[in-house]
Amino acid sequence: MGHLPIVNQATFSKMISDGCISTRGFLGKLWIKTTSDILSDVLTTRKGDLIFPWVIHGEGGSNIGFKHVFKVADAPIFVKGDEFPVKIPLQVNGLEYGEPLSEADALDLWDKELLWNAIGKKSLGRGRSLTHQTPMEDEKIIELLNERNPSGPKKIRLKKFKQTQIPICIDPRQNKLGKNLLKKMNAIAEEDRLRFLDFKSIPWRRNNLFSYEKTLEAWLMANIDKPTCKQFRKLAFDDDTPIRWFANYLPFGVQGGNIDVVALQGENGVKIANVIELKVGPLNQRGFEEAAMQALDYSVFIGRALRAFGEEHLMNVVVVSGKSNIIDKTDIKDKHIGKVKWVGYEINSANDVIFSNQVT
């Protein structure tokens, strides 16, 4: 899995000297939602993932593009009080290419194998900490870098990351606002709220549901490939096929929409693309059908994006919502919607996230 952090010369130098990707954010009135949004991106990373720093505003105001490849060393952490408190540790050994891959060449719209996630980021101007891309896009960037550098890259060494660490976790046990936390947050400037945030005092849930859709998304990104999501995978996916790749908040073309979650399964033989639409609260049948139609549109786009790289996938479309009233499959008249899976979730009294089928 590859990720593209946007950096300038100063923040890239800091990445090398600190041995990590560092992120900050502005927290306004909906600070729990915004915090969840920031964390949903970084919680998508896993040890060994590729990092392609996207360097903008080089010397003379030009955009350098891409010339380094790093790897994630460990899970993201929070360093309270730091100006850039959300951090992703990087492995000390990286690669540096002499001739960079320019932004213009990387985002070539005439190339059949489009870097569609980077193009979506650029065209929509999304202010996110990381842009994720598929394994095929990772291979494309490396191929383009090697074409420009026949002798290959040289090794570059990053400083080993060492800081007091607080693991980042969306903990379903946290259902109450910490004492005086709201008062403290209101007394701090928006640009400083994240750095002084007490993670153990954030109510990630309301009653038996997550606080926001982005909180559900962040929890799912942290757990989708782990034992805590075994029940979800059994209901939503072909559980016998390993997850090859997953990501959140992918651009739906350049029209401004986004796809909540996509997960790919299968290395050889049958390959499956799972397109997931998230709704934090319960749905009625009409709400499910509207979400299903939206996700079906996304699945067509994802199928085309993958076929551009010569990959055919079976499409599996899933709607995840708060636990709702179960409906009968015969009540769904549209044959396309009838193929969409509807999985409900709730947080039980033991603080476990549990899943169930919403269509029988």
Secondary structure, DSSP 4 states (H G I P E B T S, - for coil): -EEEEEE-HHHHHHHHHHTEEEE-----TTHHHHHHHHHHHHTT--TT-EE--EE-S-GGG---BEEEEEEB-S--EE-TT-SS-EEEEB-SEEEEEEEEE-HHHHT-TT-SS--HHHHHHHHHT---SEEEE-HHHHHHHHHHHHHH-TT--EEEEPPPP----EE----TT--SPPTTHHHHHHTS-GGGTTTT--GGG---EETTEESSHHHHHHHHHHHTTSGGGHHHHHHHS-TTSPEEEEEEEEEETTTTEEEEEEEEE-SSSS-EEEEEEEEEEE--HHHHHHHHHHHHHHHHHHHHHHHTTT---EEEEEEEEE----B-GGG---TTGGGSEEEEEEE-TTS-EEEEESB-
